[in-house]
Amino acid sequence: LDLSNCSLQNLPPGLAEASSAAVLDLTENPLMTLPNGSFLGFTLLQLLAVPLPLGCPGGNSAWEEVTTSGSSRLCQGQRNSCNSSGEPAWPCPENAACAPDGPGLSQCLCDSPFHGYKCLREGTFPVLLFCGVLGATTLSLSFLLWSTQRRKAKAP
């Protein structure tokens, strides 16, 4: 994705939609900073070129090689932010595993069949029960309101 020399002062709001990009060029732009989380989800990014005043997102440790060339900084070979044991700097919950989520970023994904807060719930979400209770409640309230309010609607 070539965004070089586009007079960008900030990253475009739709940049997150390009999270599958392998190469991204932001050189020749008057960018002042790269906000934290700008490259969240960019797990396939292997080459990022930024203006020289900016550092590589996630820091130099998030990349295999960081070099400068003219007025740009090249960040090459995104490293897995999870260490060799599969855990980030902070531990994932018991039923979860670490997964990379962009340069210097990681996330904890629940192992199957666990889900929910801290991966503590086992099984699947009870969709049928939830929809049944919601539907019955909606129908009951609708009937109650219809029966109590219809007299007011009939008055001229």
Disulfide bonds with the S-S distance in Angstrom:
Cys56-Cys75 1.90
Cys82-Cys98 1.71
Cys92-Cys108 2.08
Cys110-Cys119 1.97
